[in-house]
């Protein structure tokens, strides 16, 4: 006990509370708090900009939104090979900061374009596509890094709390937007977002220093951790194609993104029908974000780790799609504003608080190359491919005259299929973990 309470291991009142309430063990508190701060800054940066993107999507025309989703997918076709190139040639301590520096420069360029008021319609569409790429890319890189830092046992204890850092940032971001947009204007909020991304780089460097310091004692610090991954531009495709486990995760992501797209379009239509004023719609979107993230924070802090421990990873992964199947049933019966808002709050909070941390645990048992290259492909290109395809399917169903209620009924069996795949993946992760553990013990 005296060792646990030594100054070097963070014996403080805060550490004691974290250890009791969250399950943080000796030597982990510094890394967990830096991880929390990293995700806080990252999602604060994104959520400052998200309400602006959502309003731009509505302004561009709901009947044209499938083109924006398609444009995002095309952008991913270029971004994923670029990520494969940089990870093949640069060490982790180099390519992680480089990615954030790149997006900081992007934000500053959009700030200049917004201030110039040149071709605003084109810039607005470009910003919608860019932010959709930015969101998936930087969050995917974050979780790849987390899966590389923590062992499976640590992930199941700590990922819920780490994810709560992002949720706290996702609460702060919309709040800052709502408070400051009237005083500063939307374009100046981009500068705040860029500064927050700079803080992410600080957190990355501190976490790398922590892992280096714990390397002699922790098996998570494997030999060659700071060497380039090597390989080629399209290694992510090769890694996914030869792994049934990763292909199963692809199916999970496609179903998730497709059903989320259906709900996003239905939300846009119902909100547009309910409110004519652009500022009011932006406030509604920000209000939904705030409600989602407040509920998410409560679940992540007090429930996520316990659910994984009580139910196992398989049932935890299946919980959200099972809830969503009930939500689509309700929307099929009553496609009105109160119902869609309730479903979106429950669905998104369930995803961020339960599904997302549990989904990231699936990657802890794969190789480092798969954690970065295959995971990035799945989180970006596969995800946006599902978005793009489902947006065209949705547009086709609407052009055929299908109502919002009918589309909701169609989504019910898809939600159940998603739940089944999620459960099986959770069971497979358990088997892979124990297989790897036995192999390591045999060596």
N, C-alpha and C positions, 0 to 999 in steps of 0.2 A: 504493500500500500504506500509506503514511503517513497518508493520509486515512482509510482504513478503521480505523486503529489510534488515531485521535484520541479524547480523552476524551469529547467530546460524543456520539460514536457508540458509546459503550459498550465501549471497548477494555479489556477485562478478561479474565482467564483464563476465566471462565464464558462470556463472549461468544465467545471464540475456539473453545472446545469446542462450543458450540452451532452456530457457523458451519460447523465441519468435520463434525460428526455429523448435523446436521439440515438444513443448507442455508440457515440464516438469513443474510441479507445485511445490509449496512451500513444502519443506521437502523431496522431492524425489531425488534431484540432487545427493546426496552422494551415495544413493543406485544404481541409474542408472549408475553412473560412475564406481562403483565397479563391477556392472554386466557387463558393457562394457569391463572392464579390465579382468575380469574372462574369458569371451568368447574369448577375444583377445589371452590370454595366452594359452587357451585350443586348439584353432584351429591353432595357430602358432606351437604348439607342434606336432599336427597331420600332418600339411602340410609340415613340414620339412621332414617327412618320406614318404608321399604319392607318390612322383615321384619314390622313390626307390621301393616301393611296385608294382607300375604299370609296371616298367621295369622287375621286377622279374616275374610278371605274363606272360609277353610276352616271356621272356627267357625260362620259364618252358614249353611253347608251348601252342598256342591258342587252339589246339584240346584237351588239358588237363585241360583247365581253369574251365570247369564245375565241375571237381573233387575238385578244390580249393574252389569253391562256396559251394559245398556239405560239404566239411570239415568245412567251416565256420558255416554252419547251425548246424552241429553236435556239434561244440564247443558251440554254443548258447544254445543247449539243456542242457548243464551242467551249463552254466553261469547264465541263468535266475532263476533256483531254488536256486542257491547260493545267488543271489541278494535278492530273496524273504526271504531267511533265515536271512540274515543280517538286512534287514529292519524290520523284525518281532521282532528281539531281541535287536536292538540298536536304540537309539534315533537319530534323524536327524543330530544333531551336532556331532555325533560320526561316523555314517555310511558314510556320505558324504566324510569326509577326508580319511577314511579307503579305500574307493574305489580308490582314487587317489594314495595313498601310495602303494596299490597293483600293480597298473600299472607302477608306478615308478620302483618298484623292477623288474617287467617284462622287462622293457626297459634295465635296467642294466644287466640282464641276457643275453639278445640278444646281447648287446655290447660285453660281454665276449665271446659269441659264435662266433660272427663275427671276433673278434680279434684272436681267436684260429684257425680259418680256418678249423674246423673239420666238415666233412659231410656237405659241403656248400649247396649242392642241397636240402638236407632235411631241413636244417636251413632256406633256402630261402623260401621254401613252408610253413614252419611253421610261418615264419614272415608274409607272405602274409595273412594267415588265422588269425593270432593274430591281425594284424593291422586292418583287416576288423571287428573283434569283438570289439576291442578297440574304434574305431571311433564311432560306433553306441552306444556303452555302455556309454561312457563318455558324449557324446552330449545329449543322452536321459536323463541322470541324471541331466545335466545342465538345460534342459528345464523343467523337473519335478520341480526342485527347483524354477525356475522363475515363473511357474504357481502357486506355493505355496506361493511365496512372494507377488505377485501383484494381485489386483482385476481385474475383467473383463474390467472395464472402463480404468484402468491403462494399462492393456496389449495392448489394441487397440491403445493407444497413444504411448507407449514406446517400444513395442517389436521390431518394425522396427529398432530403434536406438540401442537397445541392440544387435540385430542380426548383426548390422554394426560393432560391436566390434569383432565378430567372423570373419567377412569378412576382416577387417583390419589385423587380425592375419593370415588369409588365404592368404593374399598378402605378408605379411612379411615372412611366412614360406617358400614358393617356392623361394622367393628372396634370403633368407639365404642359402637354399640348392644350388641354382645356383652359388652363390658367393663362398661358403665355401667348396663344395664337392671336388673341384680340389685341394684345399690346405690341408684340414683336412682328406679327405676320408669319405666315406659314414658312416662307423661305428662310427666315432667320433661325427657325427651329433646327434646320439642317446643321448649323454650326454647333449647336449643343450636342446633337447626335454624333457628330464627328469627334468631339472631345471625349465622349463616353467610349467610343471605339479605341481611342488612345489609352484609356484606362485598362481596357482588355489586354493590351500588350504588356502593361506593367504586371498584371496578374499572371499572365503566361510565364513571364520570366521568373517570378517568385515560385511558381509551381514547379518549374524545371529545376530550380535551385533546391527545392525541398526533395524532389525525387533523387537528385544527385547525392544529397546529404544522407538519405536513407538507403541508398543502394547497397552498402555493405550488409545491411540487416534485412532488407526486404527483397523477396524473390521477384517482385513486380518489376524491379530495375534489371532488365535482361541485358546480356552482352550485346554490344553494338546498338544500343538504344539511340545513340546520336549519330548514326550513319544514315546516309540517304537510303531510301527503300530500294532503289534500282528499278530495273524493268523498263517497260515502255508506256506510251501514252494511253493505251486501251487495256491495260492490265485489269482494271476493274471489271470489264466485260468478261474476260477470261476467268477470273476468280469466281464470279457469280455463276457463269455457265456450267462450271464443273462441280458445283456444290448444291446438292438438293436442299440443304439447310438454308443457304442464302437465297435460293430460288423461292423457297417458302416465304422468306421475309419479303421478297419482291411481291408476291401475291398479296401478302398482308398490306403492304403499302399501297398497291393499286386499288384494292377495295376501300381502304381508308380514304385515300385521296379522292376517289370517285364519289363516294357518298358525301364527303365534305363539300365537294364541288356542287353536288345537287342542292345541298342545304344552303350554300353560299348564294347560288342563283335564286333560290326560293326566297331567301332573306332579302336580297336586293329588290326583287319584284314586290314583295309585300311591303317593305319599307317605302319604296317609291310610291306605291298606291296610297300609303297612309299619310305621307308628308310631301308637300310640294316644294318646300323651301330647302335649298342646298345646305345652309348652315344648320338647320334643324336635323337633317339627315346625318351630317357629320357628328353632331352632338349625340344622336342616338347610337351611332356606331361606337363612339368613344364610351358611352354609358354601358354598352354591352361588354366592351373590353374590360371596363373597370369591374363590373359584376363578375365576369368570368375569372378574372385574376384574383379577386378577393376570395372567392370560393376555393379556387385552386390552392392558394397559399395555406388556407386552413387544412385542406385535405393533405397536402404534401408534408406539412409540419407534423401533423398528429396521426395520420392514418396510412400513408403509402407504405412505409416499411412494415407496419403491422399487417397490412393486407397480404403482402408477399409472404410474410412469415406464417400467417394463419391459413391462407388459401393455396399457397404455392404459386409459382410464376404462371402456370398455364391458366388457371381460373382467374387470376388477376388480369392477365391480358384479355381474357374473353369477357370480362365484366362490362366494359364500355360498349362494345358492339351489341351485346344483349340489351343494355339499356337503350341504345339508339334504335333498335328494332321496335321497341315500345314507343319511342318518340315518333318514328315514322307512321306508326299506326294512328297516333293522336293527330298528327298533321294531316293524314289522309281523311280523318273525320272532320277536322276543323282547321282549315288553312288560313289562320288569322294572325295578326301581329303578336298577340300575347303568347300564342302557342309556339310560333317560330322563335321568339326571343327566349322562351323557357327552354326549348330544345337546344338551341345554340349554346346557352349558358351551361346546361348540364353536359352536353356533348364536348364542348371545348374544355371545360373544367375537368371532366373525366379524362380527356386525352392528355392534358398537360400534367395533371396530378397523378394519374394512375397509369394510363396507357404508355405515355412517352417514357417515363423512367423505367417501366418494366420492359419496354421495347429495347431500350438502350442496354439493358442487362443481357439481351440476346447476343450482343457483340463482344461481351467480355471473354467468351470462350473461344473466339476465333483468333487467327494469327494477326500480327501487327500489320502486315500488308493488307489483309482483309479489313482490318479496323479502319484504315485510312482510304484505300483505293476502292474496295468493293462497297464499303459503307457510304462513301461519298456518292458513288454511282447510284446506289439505291435511294439515298435521301434526297437527291437532286433530280437526276435525269429520269429515273423510274417514277419518282413522285410527280414531277411535272408532266411526264408522259401520261400518267393516269389522269391528271388534271385536264390536259389538252384533249385526250380522247373522250373523257366523260363530258367535257363542255360541249363538244360536237354532238354527242349522243343526246345531251339535254336539249340543245338547240333543235335537233331533229325531232325529238318527242314533242316539243312545243310547236314546231311548224306543222306537225301532224294533227294538232289540235288537242293534245293531251293536257288535261288540267293539272294544277299543282297537286291536287288530291290523288289523281291517278299515278303520277310520278312517285309520290310518297308510298303508295301501295307497292309499286314495283321495287322500291328500295328495301322493303322488309326482308325478303329472302336473301338479298345480297348482304344485309347486316348479319343474318344468321350464318351465312357461309364465312364471313369474316370472323365471327366468334369461334367457329370450329377450327379454322386455320390457326388462329391465335392460341387456342388451347393446345393444339398439337405442337406448335413451335415451343411453347413453354416446357412441355414434357421433353422435347428433344434437347433443349438447352440443359436441362437437368442431367440427361444421359451423357451429353458431351462433356460436361464439367467433371462428372465422376470418372468418365473414361480417361480424360486428360490427367486427372489426379492420380489414378492408378498407374498410368504410364510413367509419370514423373517419379512416383514412389518406387517403381520397378527399376528405374535407372539409378 
